[in-house]
């Protein structure tokens, strides 16, 4: 097993079919620089560094396209970028109305992408229309959308349309992006779980794992998390007792609660999680700085 030292690493995505890892970093030199680093998994100590355009700020999310030829980046600088993985050049830039927290490629269309904004909006982007989003949808709240997953149409007659699974602090929600003015539907059965901090989805098995930390109301009715363990390093949060909830998506539009388990989660950070499909078995993995 090789271990790579990553200075200022934020988020990454792997294309296992091409043995490529794409990493977003913040580097401290004379000025703070935001870069993408492309690393070969076959030769991990050989890398290519790609400087982000000025004004990008922190990259909150990035995903390599299903074809492996492009990468989509969402940044706090109110921008979304498309990077050519072949030339290392940014080929499209979108100006957004608010900082972007998440992004995803559409599983059923090579031209479409999604970005989730800090103000709770979901944007549909089309590479054939670069002047701006083709659709802007308001969420149920103004909380940031921290995770997006494109859902394949698994309805019996393939009439379910284009759907997107997202997560904000209030929980996972489903959007029908091809139906104008259709309201977001919250995934049922998760109303009293707490603050949603993670959302993983497997398009192979239609399994969903939503992760939560405790919710507490202060005198001003501000939602926070209840600390339960001694503080760790400054700014890294504390360990609190949370939960992982397994949900099964059935027939494209139904969601069944399978079970849940208690776990230690971070009281501040929003880490990442993933469902891995290995040798016909599913594995759930997540990162947490409070427990390493």
Residue pairs with C-beta under 8 A, 6 or more apart in sequence:
2 44
4 39
4 44
4 45
6 23
6 25
7 25
7 27
8 25
8 26
8 27
8 28
9 23
9 24
9 25
10 23
10 24
10 25
10 26
10 58
10 59
10 60
11 23
11 24
11 59
11 60
11 61
11 62
11 272
12 21
12 22
12 23
12 24
12 62
13 21
13 22
13 62
13 63
13 64
13 71
14 20
14 21
14 22
14 41
14 64
15 21
15 22
15 64
15 68
15 85
16 41
17 68
18 68
19 40
19 41
19 42
20 38
20 39
20 40
20 41
20 64
20 68
20 85
21 38
21 39
21 40
21 41
22 36
22 37
22 38
22 39
22 62
22 64
22 71
22 85
23 36
23 37
23 38
23 39
24 34
24 35
24 36
24 58
24 59
24 62
24 73
25 34
25 35
25 36
25 37
26 32
26 33
26 34
26 58
27 33
27 34
27 35
33 51
33 52
34 51
34 52
34 56
34 57
34 58
34 59
34 75
35 49
35 50
35 51
35 52
36 49
36 50
36 52
36 59
36 62
36 71
36 73
36 83
37 47
37 48
37 49
37 50
38 47
38 48
38 49
38 50
38 85
38 88
39 46
39 47
40 46
40 47
48 88
50 83
50 88
52 59
52 73
52 75
52 81
52 90
53 79
53 81
53 90
53 93
55 77
55 79
56 75
56 77
56 79
56 81
57 75
57 76
57 77
57 99
58 75
58 76
59 73
59 74
59 75
60 74
60 75
60 76
60 99
60 100
60 101
60 102
61 73
61 74
61 100
61 101
61 102
61 103
61 148
62 71
62 72
62 73
62 74
62 103
63 71
63 72
63 103
63 104
63 105
64 70
64 71
64 85
65 71
65 72
65 105
65 110
66 105
66 107
66 110
67 110
68 85
69 84
69 85
69 86
70 82
70 83
70 84
70 85
70 91
71 82
71 83
71 85
72 80
72 81
72 82
72 83
72 103
72 104
72 105
72 113
73 80
73 81
73 82
73 83
73 103
74 80
74 100
74 101
74 102
74 103
74 115
74 116
75 81
75 99
75 100
76 99
76 100
76 101
76 118
77 99
78 95
78 96
78 97
78 98
78 99
78 100
79 93
79 94
79 95
79 96
79 100
80 93
80 94
80 96
80 100
80 103
80 113
80 115
80 125
81 90
81 92
81 93
81 94
82 90
82 91
82 92
82 93
82 113
82 127
83 89
83 90
83 91
84 90
84 91
92 127
92 130
93 130
94 115
94 125
94 130
94 132
94 133
95 132
96 115
96 117
96 123
96 133
97 117
97 119
97 121
97 136
98 117
98 118
98 119
98 121
99 117
99 118
100 115
100 116
100 117
100 118
101 116
101 117
101 118
101 144
101 145
101 146
102 115
102 116
102 145
102 146
102 147
102 148
102 166
103 113
103 114
103 115
103 116
103 148
104 113
104 114
104 148
104 149
104 150
104 164
105 112
105 113
105 114
105 150
106 112
106 113
106 114
106 150
106 162
107 150
107 151
107 152
107 203
108 150
108 152
108 153
108 162
109 162
111 126
111 127
111 128
112 124
112 125
112 126
112 127
112 162
113 124
113 125
113 126
113 127
114 122
114 123
114 124
114 125
114 148
114 150
114 164
114 177
115 122
115 123
115 125
115 133
115 148
116 122
116 123
116 144
116 145
116 146
116 147
116 148
116 166
117 123
117 144
117 145
118 144
119 142
119 144
120 138
120 139
120 140
120 141
120 142
120 143
120 144
120 145
120 168
121 136
121 137
121 138
121 139
121 145
122 136
122 137
122 139
122 145
122 148
122 164
122 166
122 175
122 177
123 133
123 135
123 136
123 137
124 133
124 134
124 135
124 136
124 137
124 177
125 133
125 134
126 134
135 177
137 175
137 177
137 184
139 145
139 166
139 168
139 173
139 184
140 170
140 173
140 183
140 184
140 186
141 168
141 169
141 170
143 168
143 169
143 170
144 168
144 169
145 166
145 167
145 168
146 167
146 168
146 169
146 197
146 199
146 270
147 166
147 167
147 198
147 199
148 164
148 165
148 166
149 164
149 165
149 166
149 199
149 201
149 203
150 164
150 165
150 203
151 163
151 164
151 165
151 174
151 201
151 203
151 249
151 252
152 203
153 159
153 160
153 161
153 162
153 163
153 252
154 160
154 206
154 249
154 251
154 252
155 251
155 252
155 253
156 251
156 252
160 252
160 253
161 176
161 177
161 178
161 179
162 176
162 177
162 178
163 174
163 175
163 176
163 177
163 252
164 174
164 175
164 177
165 172
165 173
165 174
165 187
165 199
165 201
165 208
166 172
166 173
166 174
166 175
166 184
166 199
167 173
167 196
167 198
167 199
167 210
168 196
169 195
169 196
169 197
169 223
170 186
170 196
171 186
171 187
171 190
171 191
171 193
171 196
171 210
172 186
172 187
172 190
172 196
172 199
172 208
172 210
172 247
173 184
173 185
173 186
173 187
174 184
174 185
174 186
174 187
175 182
175 184
175 185
176 182
187 208
187 210
187 247
187 255
188 255
189 247
189 255
189 257
190 196
190 210
190 212
190 245
190 247
190 257
193 210
193 212
193 243
193 245
194 212
194 213
194 214
194 215
194 242
194 243
195 212
195 213
195 214
195 215
195 223
195 225
196 210
196 211
196 212
197 211
197 212
197 213
197 242
197 265
197 266
197 269
197 270
197 271
198 209
198 210
198 211
198 244
198 265
198 270
198 271
198 272
198 273
198 286
199 208
199 209
199 210
199 211
199 273
200 208
200 209
200 211
200 273
200 274
200 275
200 284
200 286
201 207
201 208
201 209
201 275
202 208
202 275
202 277
202 282
204 277
205 275
205 277
205 282
206 248
206 249
206 250
207 246
207 247
207 248
207 249
207 275
207 282
208 246
208 247
208 248
208 249
208 255
209 244
209 245
209 246
209 247
209 273
209 275
209 284
210 244
210 245
210 247
211 242
211 243
211 244
211 245
211 263
211 265
211 273
211 286
212 242
212 243
212 245
212 265
213 225
213 240
213 242
213 265
213 266
213 267
214 225
214 226
214 240
214 241
214 242
215 223
215 224
215 225
215 226
216 223
216 224
216 225
216 226
217 223
218 224
225 240
225 267
225 268
226 240
226 267
227 238
227 240
227 267
228 238
228 239
228 240
228 241
229 238
229 239
229 240
229 264
229 290
230 238
231 238
232 238
232 239
232 289
232 290
235 268
236 266
236 268
236 269
236 289
236 290
237 266
237 267
237 268
237 269
237 289
237 290
238 266
238 267
238 268
238 290
239 264
239 265
239 266
239 267
239 288
239 290
239 291
240 264
240 265
240 266
240 267
241 262
241 263
241 264
241 265
242 262
242 263
242 264
242 265
243 260
243 261
243 262
243 263
244 260
244 261
244 263
244 284
244 286
245 257
245 259
245 260
246 257
246 258
246 259
246 260
247 255
247 256
247 257
247 258
248 255
248 256
248 258
249 255
250 256
264 288
264 290
264 291
265 288
265 290
266 288
266 289
266 290
267 290
269 288
269 289
269 290
271 286
271 287
271 288
271 289
272 286
272 287
273 284
273 285
273 286
273 287
274 284
274 285
274 286
275 282
275 283
275 284
276 282
276 283
276 284
276 285
